[in-house]
Amino acid sequence: MKKLAFISTILICSYTGVHQKTIFPISLDQKVLTEVPISSYDSTMVKALIMVESSGNDKAYCASEDAVGCLQIRRTMVRDVNRILKRNGSPIRFKYKDRWVRSKSIEMFDIYCAHYNLSSPEYQARCWNGGPKGYNKTSTKKYWAKVKAYLKSNPEEYIHNF
């Protein structure tokens, strides 16, 4: 019964847009559920990524990359996030069409950042752009510069020091 209530809480949080306290179970079979916070994102950081990726347009589509939605998510990202969820014993799965939904795109970002332990804004931006090892790629430096420029242009919203 506790497992069902826990999963219900996750689903309610997922669909109401509550992200800061959302958690998901590592294993549903364990007697004591181990929980991992998926609140590694900062809402202003997500906003910066959305502005850089799509200028805030939830209907943005890049046909050459099949990147869609506000965070320009590719199918491979959906598969990676679903792999993470499955590996952690979560019943939640995303569909490709979920890329078009802002709240679900942000949930995927949260799960991705938590799984890869992306705690700094630079790691989040560069790995979002270049994959889990994106921080090591010189090609992601320009992307980070764009995100950082957005963050610096909105200092009242963002208090993190770079």
C-alpha positions as CSV (number, residue, x, y, z in Angstrom):
1,M,0.0,0.0,0.0
2,K,2.9,2.4,0.8
3,K,4.4,1.7,-2.6
4,L,1.1,2.6,-4.3
5,A,0.8,5.8,-2.3
6,F,4.4,6.7,-3.1
7,I,3.8,6.1,-6.9
8,S,0.6,8.1,-6.8
9,T,2.5,11.0,-5.2
10,I,5.1,10.8,-8.0
11,L,2.4,10.9,-10.7
12,I,0.5,13.7,-9.0
13,C,3.7,15.7,-8.7
14,S,4.6,14.9,-12.3
15,Y,1.4,16.2,-13.8
16,T,0.9,19.3,-11.6
17,G,4.3,20.7,-12.5
18,V,5.7,20.4,-9.0
19,H,9.4,19.6,-9.5
20,Q,11.4,20.8,-6.5
21,K,10.2,18.0,-4.2
22,T,9.6,15.3,-6.7
23,I,11.4,12.0,-6.0
24,F,11.5,8.6,-7.7
25,P,12.3,5.2,-6.2
26,I,15.6,3.4,-6.9
27,S,13.9,0.0,-6.5
28,L,10.2,-0.8,-5.8
29,D,11.2,-4.2,-4.5
30,Q,13.3,-2.9,-1.6
31,K,11.6,-2.9,1.8
32,V,12.8,0.6,2.5
33,L,12.5,2.7,-0.6
34,T,15.6,4.7,-1.5
35,E,14.7,8.0,-2.9
36,V,16.6,10.2,-5.3
37,P,15.7,13.9,-5.5
38,I,15.1,15.0,-9.1
39,S,15.3,18.7,-8.2
40,S,18.8,19.2,-9.5
41,Y,17.6,22.0,-11.7
42,D,17.2,25.6,-11.0
43,S,14.0,27.0,-12.5
44,T,16.0,30.0,-14.0
45,M,18.5,27.6,-15.4
46,V,15.7,25.7,-17.1
47,K,14.3,29.0,-18.4
48,A,17.7,29.9,-19.8
49,L,18.0,26.6,-21.6
50,I,14.4,27.0,-23.0
51,M,15.3,30.5,-24.3
52,V,18.5,29.3,-25.9
53,E,16.9,26.1,-27.4
54,S,13.6,27.4,-28.6
55,S,13.2,31.1,-27.7
56,G,10.5,29.9,-25.3
57,N,8.5,28.2,-28.1
58,D,6.8,25.0,-27.1
59,K,6.1,24.2,-30.7
60,A,9.6,24.6,-31.9
61,Y,10.7,21.9,-34.4
62,C,14.1,21.3,-36.0
63,A,13.4,18.8,-38.8
64,S,17.1,18.0,-39.5
65,E,17.6,16.8,-36.0
66,D,14.1,15.8,-35.1
67,A,14.5,18.0,-32.0
68,V,11.1,19.2,-30.7
69,G,9.5,21.3,-28.0
70,C,10.8,24.0,-25.7
71,L,14.0,22.1,-24.8
72,Q,14.5,20.7,-28.3
73,I,14.5,17.1,-27.1
74,R,15.5,14.3,-29.6
75,R,14.2,10.8,-29.5
76,T,17.5,9.5,-28.2
77,M,17.0,11.6,-25.0
78,V,13.6,10.1,-24.4
79,R,15.1,6.6,-24.8
80,D,17.9,7.6,-22.4
81,V,15.5,9.0,-19.8
82,N,13.3,5.9,-20.1
83,R,16.3,3.7,-19.6
84,I,17.2,5.6,-16.5
85,L,13.7,5.3,-15.1
86,K,13.6,1.5,-15.9
87,R,17.0,1.0,-14.3
88,N,15.8,2.7,-11.2
89,G,12.6,0.7,-11.0
90,S,10.2,3.5,-11.8
91,P,7.0,2.7,-13.6
92,I,7.0,6.1,-15.3
93,R,7.9,6.1,-19.1
94,F,7.8,9.0,-21.5
95,K,6.5,8.9,-25.0
96,Y,8.1,10.7,-28.0
97,K,5.0,13.0,-28.1
98,D,5.8,14.1,-24.5
99,R,8.7,16.2,-25.9
100,W,6.0,18.8,-27.0
101,V,4.8,19.3,-23.4
102,R,6.8,21.8,-21.4
103,S,6.2,20.2,-18.0
104,K,7.2,16.7,-19.3
105,S,10.3,18.1,-21.1
106,I,11.4,19.7,-17.8
107,E,10.8,16.4,-16.0
108,M,13.0,14.7,-18.5
109,F,15.7,17.4,-17.9
110,D,15.4,16.8,-14.1
111,I,15.8,13.1,-14.4
112,Y,18.7,13.4,-16.8
113,C,20.5,15.9,-14.5
114,A,19.9,13.8,-11.4
115,H,21.1,10.6,-13.0
116,Y,24.3,12.1,-14.3
117,N,24.8,14.2,-11.2
118,L,24.9,17.5,-13.1
119,S,24.9,20.0,-10.2
120,S,26.5,23.1,-11.7
121,P,24.8,25.3,-14.3
122,E,27.8,24.8,-16.7
123,Y,27.6,21.0,-16.4
124,Q,23.9,21.0,-16.9
125,A,24.1,23.2,-20.0
126,R,27.1,21.5,-21.6
127,C,25.8,18.0,-21.0
128,W,22.3,18.9,-22.1
129,N,23.9,20.1,-25.4
130,G,26.5,17.4,-25.8
131,G,25.4,14.4,-24.0
132,P,26.5,12.9,-20.7
133,K,30.2,13.7,-21.4
134,G,29.4,17.0,-23.0
135,Y,31.3,18.9,-20.4
136,N,34.5,17.5,-21.9
137,K,33.6,18.5,-25.4
138,T,35.0,21.8,-26.7
139,S,32.0,22.0,-29.0
140,T,29.7,22.7,-26.0
141,K,31.6,25.8,-24.9
142,K,29.7,28.1,-27.3
143,Y,26.4,26.7,-26.1
144,W,27.4,27.4,-22.5
145,A,28.4,30.9,-23.4
146,K,24.8,31.5,-24.8
147,V,23.2,30.1,-21.7
148,K,25.5,32.1,-19.4
149,A,24.8,35.3,-21.4
150,Y,21.0,34.7,-20.8
151,L,21.6,34.1,-17.1
152,K,23.7,37.2,-16.7
153,S,21.2,39.3,-18.6
154,N,18.6,38.3,-16.0
155,P,20.5,38.7,-12.7
156,E,17.4,39.4,-10.6
157,E,16.2,35.9,-11.5
158,Y,19.5,34.1,-11.0
159,I,21.7,34.2,-8.0
160,H,24.2,31.4,-8.8
161,N,27.9,32.5,-9.2
162,F,29.7,31.1,-12.2
